[in-house]
């Protein structure tokens, strides 16, 4: 007969696979999500197993991958399945399906496909979301849902009947789009669980197997989406601070990125980063790559030199984002100190480390205007006491690593803005 694993979203069974885990499903999880524990059979998911008469006293070893719904939403966003991309794919695939069925009806000369065409034409993306919300909130297994709800809408009937074309009737090319929709309608603090207990007990996997890694290795054909996103920065300090901050602020996304370590390469800076981008573009690197430049004059000037280079779609060139802190920041020039907008002129990594490390004696450490770049007609600025600021940030991250409660009492607003920008660069 074989054994099955099940994916639950907010305790509702939404997908199962026989004898193996779905590699696509496992891209939503990481090995750090794995849970191994003892449970009674009666403690299994009740929607899936509540009808089975198991001995309440029997125990089993449960092997699960579990994560909060809000974290999986963000993970899918990061690997390219944002709600915006899902909506676009839904509309495109649905339209193509309608046209195909109309052609079939025309060629066959009968109305076999009329009901399906009507359901697809009459229901929008929002209608699908509402229908899925109704199903997930019912606590009735999808296999039995239509038996117990004879008055279900035509859309729900279409979703839950045998559908060779689309899983649960959702028009898309990659069924992670379907999961992204379900995660959107589920409560943020609820959990998604991939339960592989039966596969382990049946010998398809061992308890110690890193099933996430095994599944990801199988997705060679989907390498660009499933592999880690490479982040290139201007130097080792940027890499160090971004990597540490990501692990503290977004631990559920940490394993989706890898930061280029310049520690054993030529010194960092705009020039080496530009050269690295050119090298990656010419080498046919398949990973998605983010070339993350500073938000200053030197960086914008350097990026100008890449405008005539053919950059593949999997490489995105971007800058640290503008921040409100930079709108009015103390700057030193020939006429003394004044508050100025330094976004695009002098925002290196230090400006994103938090006011608590940028302030000295109650005042922000100023930037110093250095020179004029004639190529883009801008002045270049650089913050003073850079080494001191960096050391204070290292102390801050060390304290937060030792006790994550310290994250709430320290300043991270600009770093959050930076990461939100990074997370969104591959969105549709």
Secondary structure, DSSP 8 states (H G I E B T S, - for coil): ---EEEEEETTEEEEEEESS--HHHHTT--GGGEEEEEEEGGGS-HHHHTTS---TT-EEEEEEEEEEHHHHHHHHHHTT--HHHHHHHHHHHHHHHHHHHHHHHHHHTS-TTHHHHHHHHH--HHHHHHHHHHHHTS-S-TTTHHHH-TT--HHHHHHHS--SSSGGG---SSTHHHHHHHHHHS-TTSEEEEE-HHHHHTTSS-TT--HHHHHHHH-GGGHHHHS-EEEE-SSHHHHHHHHHHHHHH-GGGGGGEEE--GGGSS--SHHHHHHHHHHHHHHT--S-EEEEE-EEHHHHHHHHTTTTS---TTEEEEE----GGGGSEEEEETTEEEEE--TTTEE-GGGGS-HHHHEETTEE--EEEEEEETTTTEEEEEESSHHHHHHHHHHHHHHHHH-GGGGTTS--HHHHHHHHHHHTTT--
